[in-house]
Amino acid sequence: MLKKSGFLFSLMACNAASELPPASLGEVCGQDAPFRVLALEPGVRLAGAPRAHSERVVLRVGTYGAPTSSGLAPSPKNTALWSIGPCGESPHRLDVALQDLAVADRWPDILLGRRPATRELTILDVTGASDEHVVFTGIGPSTLYWTDHGLVTFETRGEDTGAALLHRYPDDPNTETAMSVVLLDSLFTRNVEGRVSAYEFDLLADEMIARTTDNVIVRVSLIDGSAVTEYTNVKAHAVSPDGRWLLWQALVGDPNDPKTSGPLSLRDLKTTSEISLGDAFLDNTRGPFDMYDAGYFVANIEPYANGKQRVYKINDLSFVDLPEDRTLFHVFSDGRFAIGSFADDGIDLYDPVDGSVTPLVAHGVVEWWGDDEFEVLDVPPYWLEGASYIDEGPLYNIPLTGTPQKLADSASRVGFRRGNGRRILGVDIGDDLLGQLILIDPDEPRSKQIDEHAFAFTARISTAFGGETLVYSVDDDDRTGVWLAQLAD
């Protein structure tokens, strides 16, 4: 392993977030300051993306408990839906049985509300003047997957197994209710905080590809429900984002033994041709097709997630083996790789042509990748012992050529980055998950404060209120509620 000589250790934060000047704000709802559009009881916070409908905006709110052991926000509880005007006019709480919002791609102008108790999705009347029509039944607590052919949901059948259901779209959602069929039994499912989801499956335009609990790869048509068994005795599989390629590893020995490799094959689902790639550990490979858009896929050729990784070119299947304990993180526009590990031991630049390795940073978490640059937060990964998702540190821009730039003295993972490089983040976050909401602008020497006692986990830029507006929640006695702010250009 190369010894790192990154620059991050030599730079220290200079200013506490509490000393930040205020951000410049434009006009929103008639004032050049944050504007509250919905007052809430203390403890209640924004819990989802606002949705515009019929000149109204629907908001989902809820309560949040203590952070998880990793510092993440838990799922909201006691959720409720409110309908307001674009500047908070005529606030109205919708049916108390409705707890979630959904929009089907098929009907972008229809807003659906979810009733967990009755397992239904209904058309919302945002004014509350009429009864909601039931469009989907039997959806249970499943994650929702919208396809061209209907809504796919999952239901549990055993402790960690379940079935996939397809709820076909009715011709008229305003008067008809969807019919459902079972697509596939014996899938791997999980139930986390009351929400059912499945894994070992892929939804494509017209079909589902899944590995069943008896280690069989099955392709199920979303058009007519017909199923075809592709392979038996499969330990792991992955499908490229466009549905063209199926990567699969044959099962050898104990299916639960991570130290057991198996023959790896790549099948072209368009031509049905297939090629053997030798033995691998696909079940321990993180995101085999994550770099597909750049023309690559990966597979571990040693056990465990940090095992030696082989990187293949999809067009000719030529490959390179990365150095020990290195994983492919990114492909830059010049064809070189950013490689690292999940143990906070730095990011290196790897040239697949000559195999040279150049250390870039000593440690830190990458928050954004560009064509020839990236941004890194000088904190440990939150999954390491003693680390937390709300940890703070300096934020840097690292170009492949030129001088690194410090973007902020103190930043966190909580928030988001815009296309212009600006970031809206939460800092000084306490055990109640509240903190300062700040603006980081790469063209400004210092960060700016937008608000305080803010819940940055659900802050976002929304067009639901007209234009691009920052919407967030504050939990601070009589200031508690949902607020809007317009960031000045």
VENVEN-V654787 format. One record per backbone hydrogen bond with DSSP energy under -1.0 kcal/mol. CO is the residue of the C=O (numbers start at 1). NH is the residue of the N-H. E is the energy in kcal/mol with one decimal. If there is no record, write none. Layout:
BEGIN
co = <CO,CO>
nh = <NH,NH>
e = <E,E>
END
This chain:
BEGIN
co = <7,8,16,17,21,24,28,31,31,35,38,41,45,51,53,56,57,58,59,60,61,62,63,68,70,72,77,80,81,82,83,84,85,89,92,95,100,102,107,111,112,113,114,115,115,119,120,121,121,122,125,133,135,136,139,141,145,150,151,152,153,155,160,161,161,162,163,164,164,165,166,167,172,172,179,181,184,186,187,188,190,192,195,196,197,200,202,206,207,208,209,210,212,215,216,217,217,218,219,220,221,226,228,231,233,236,238,240,244,245,246,247,248,249,249,254,257,262,263,264,265,266,267,268,273,275,278,280,281,282,287,288,289,291,292,295,297,299,300,304,308,309,310,311,312,313,318,320,323,327,330,332,336,337,338,338,339,340,347,347,348,349,350,351,356,358,361,365,368,371,372,373,374,375,375,376,377,377,381,384,388,393,394,395,395,396,397,398,405,408,411,414,416,418,422,423,424,425,427,430,434,435,436,437,437,438,439,440,441,448,449,451,453,454,460,462,463,469,470,471,472,473,474,476,477,480,481,482,482,483,484,485,486>
nh = <10,11,19,20,449,488,31,28,33,484,482,44,62,58,56,53,84,51,82,47,80,45,77,71,389,68,63,61,94,59,92,57,88,85,83,98,114,112,110,124,102,122,99,119,120,139,115,135,136,113,128,123,178,121,142,196,152,147,167,145,165,163,189,157,158,187,155,183,184,153,181,151,175,176,168,166,164,213,162,199,197,195,192,143,190,211,209,222,204,220,202,218,215,234,212,230,231,210,228,208,225,221,219,217,251,249,247,243,269,240,267,238,265,235,236,257,260,280,250,277,248,275,246,272,268,266,264,262,284,285,290,298,292,296,295,314,312,310,281,307,301,322,299,320,297,317,313,311,326,340,338,335,332,350,329,330,348,327,360,361,339,358,337,355,351,349,347,377,375,333,400,370,398,367,368,396,365,379,384,387,391,411,378,407,408,376,405,374,397,395,393,426,424,421,418,440,416,438,436,433,430,454,427,450,451,425,448,423,444,439,23,437,475,435,471,469,466,462,485,460,483,455,481,479,480,40,474,37,38,472,35,470,26>
e = <-1.6,-1.4,-1.8,-1.8,-3.0,-2.0,-1.4,-2.3,-1.3,-2.7,-2.4,-2.2,-2.4,-3.1,-1.5,-3.0,-2.6,-2.0,-2.7,-3.3,-2.2,-3.3,-2.8,-2.0,-3.5,-2.7,-2.8,-2.5,-2.4,-3.0,-2.4,-2.9,-2.3,-2.3,-3.0,-2.0,-2.0,-2.7,-1.9,-3.0,-2.0,-2.8,-2.7,-1.0,-1.6,-1.6,-2.7,-2.9,-1.8,-2.9,-1.8,-2.8,-3.5,-2.4,-1.4,-1.7,-3.2,-2.1,-3.2,-1.8,-3.0,-2.4,-1.9,-2.8,-2.1,-3.0,-2.1,-2.8,-1.3,-2.1,-2.2,-2.5,-1.4,-2.6,-2.2,-2.9,-2.8,-2.8,-1.9,-1.9,-2.4,-1.7,-2.1,-2.6,-2.7,-2.6,-2.6,-2.9,-3.2,-3.1,-2.5,-2.8,-2.0,-2.3,-2.8,-2.8,-1.1,-2.4,-2.5,-2.7,-1.3,-3.1,-2.8,-2.5,-3.1,-2.6,-3.2,-2.3,-3.0,-2.2,-3.1,-2.4,-2.7,-2.8,-1.1,-1.6,-1.4,-2.0,-2.7,-3.5,-2.5,-2.1,-2.6,-2.8,-3.1,-2.4,-2.8,-1.6,-1.4,-1.6,-2.0,-2.1,-1.7,-2.1,-1.9,-2.5,-3.1,-2.8,-3.0,-2.0,-2.8,-2.7,-1.9,-1.9,-1.8,-2.2,-2.8,-3.0,-1.6,-2.0,-2.7,-2.0,-2.8,-2.9,-3.0,-1.5,-3.0,-3.2,-2.6,-1.7,-2.4,-2.7,-3.1,-2.4,-2.3,-3.1,-1.6,-3.1,-2.5,-2.4,-2.3,-3.0,-3.8,-2.8,-1.3,-2.5,-2.8,-2.3,-1.8,-2.1,-1.7,-2.0,-2.8,-3.0,-1.5,-2.1,-2.2,-1.6,-3.1,-2.2,-1.8,-2.5,-2.3,-1.9,-3.4,-2.9,-2.1,-3.1,-2.4,-2.2,-2.3,-3.0,-2.3,-3.5,-1.5,-1.8,-2.4,-2.5,-2.2,-3.2,-2.9,-2.7,-2.5,-1.9,-2.9,-2.7,-1.5,-3.2,-2.1,-2.1,-3.4,-2.5,-2.4,-2.8,-1.5,-1.8,-2.5,-2.5,-1.4,-2.1,-2.7,-2.4,-3.8>
END
